[in-house]
Amino acid sequence: MKAHLRHRNKIEHIIWREQKAVKSVTRLGKSDALNAFVNKYCRDIGNLGKKEIARLDEALNMAIKTSKLEPTATGKEGKPDRLKKLAPKRLFKGTLSGYAIKKGLGEKEFGWYQEIVEKDKAFDKKVFEILNFMDGKRSLHEILKSVSAEYGETDPKHALRLLRDLQKIGLVAFM
């Protein structure tokens, strides 16, 4: 039921992203009426998301029932607890070039990234998104859920290697 979990994570991410977008209008001004409107709209988005998750759960239950499959633990994500404890924070502003990583690590260690990009064509995009989410508050687990929702399944081992390498060259710290 890995597909169920992947789709559930995607729906949850879309809810979060859309609510954040709606809340961004409060930067333009403050008023009780605007706050009430934003809060109502965010509740509506949350409720629609819950309905979609319920429909997804219903489809899974129907598939299990009609195919006589054994249900598995769909609520468990199988991610190690250590990902939930690591909260990376970037120690630089702006973007990060592959050249900076290559220079910091050296040619040999940087070769690993080229190998991963061969296997996972979206890895470059995932790296930028991982960096965008690193604020010292979000856990690596939360970051990977969001990145996977946007760009497809993200291997936690690859993300850990990236963060350890960035820590090694002084660009990332763990909170």
N, C-alpha and C positions, 0 to 999 in steps of 0.2 A: 504494500500500500504506500510505497514511496511516492508514487505519482499523486496520491491524495494529499500527502504532506506538502509536496512541492507546490501544488495548486493552492492549498490553504495558506501557505506562507506568502504566495504571490498576492492573494486577495488581501491578507493582512497588511502587506507592504503598500498596496494601492490605497487602502483606507488611510494609512498613516500619511502617505505622500499627499493625497488629496486634502486631508484635513490641514496639513501644514500649509499647503498652498492657499487654502481659504483663510487661515489665520494670518497669512502674510499681509492681507489688506489693512490690518490694524497698524501697520507702520505708517500708513498714509494719514491716519487721524485716530483720535480716541473719542468715544462717546458711548453712553449706556445703550443707545439704540443700535449702534454698530456692533458692540459686544454681544448684545442679545441676538442679533441677526447671525453673527459668526458662530456663536454657540449652537444656535438652532440648526444651522446648515451643517456643522460638524456632527451633531447628533444624528441628523438625517443620513449623512454619509456613513456613520458608524452602523446605523440600523440597516441600511441597504447592504453593507458588507456582511453583517450578521446573517441576513437573509440568504445571501449568496453562499456563505459557508454552510448554512443549514441545507441548502439545495445540494451542495457538493457532498455533504455527509449522507443525505438521502440517496443520492446516486450511488455512493459507495455501498451503503447498506443493501440497496436493491441488487447491485452486482454480486455482492457476497451471497445474498439469499438465492438468487436465480442460478448462480454458477456452482453453488454448494462448496465455495471456497472456505477455508478456515480463516476467520478474521485474525489479523495481527494487531499489535499495539500501534494504532495510528497516531496516538498523541505523543509518542516518544520519537525523538528526532535522531537518536543515536549519536549525538555529538558529545564528545568528552566534556566533563565538567570543567576542565581547565580552560576551555574556550569561553566559558561563562565567567571565569574569574579574571581573565586578561582584558584590560581596558587600555588599548594603545592610544598614544597621543603623539601627533606629529610635532616635531620641534623646529619646523621651518614654515615659512609662508610661501605661497605661490605653488607653481607646478614642480614636478620632479621629472627630470629627463632620464632616459636610459643611460645617457653618457655619465651622469653623476653617479649612478649606481655602479656602472662599469669601472669608473675611476676609483671609487671607494673600495670596491671589492677586488678588483683585478680581473684580468681577462679570463682566467680559468674558472673562478667562481661565477662570473657573469654568464658563462656558457650555459649554466643551468636554466637561466631565464629564456634563452633562445630555444632550448629543448622544450620547455613548457609551452611556449607560444606555438611551437609546431604541433603539440598535442591539443592545446586549448586555444583556438583562434581568437577567443574573446578575452584572453588573459590580460592583455594590455589595457583594455577598457576596465576590466575588473580591478586592476591595480589602481587606476585613477579613482575609481569609486570607493575602494577600500580607504584610500588616503583621504577622500572627502569626508568619510564618516568618522575618521579617527579624531575624537575630541577628548579622550581621557575619561569619558563618562559611559559611552556605549561599549559593551563587551564585544570581543571578537565574534562571539556567537551571534549577537544581534547584527553586527556588521555583515557577517557572511549570509545571514538570512536575507537581508536587504539586497546585497549584491547578487545573490543567487536568484532572487525574484526578478531582478532587472535583466541579468545577462546569462542566466542558466546556471546549472549546478556548479558550485565552486568547491574545489577540493580543499578542505581545511589544512592539510599538510602543506599545500602550496602557499596558502596565506600565512601560515606560521613561519615558513622558511623566508618569505618576503619580509615579514616583520622582524624576524631575528637578524636578517642581514641589514635591514635599515637601522636596527638598534646598534649593531656592530659598528656602523659607520657614523653613528651619532645623530641620526635623523628622526628616531622614534624612541619614546620611552614608554614604559608600562606603568599604569597607575594602580 
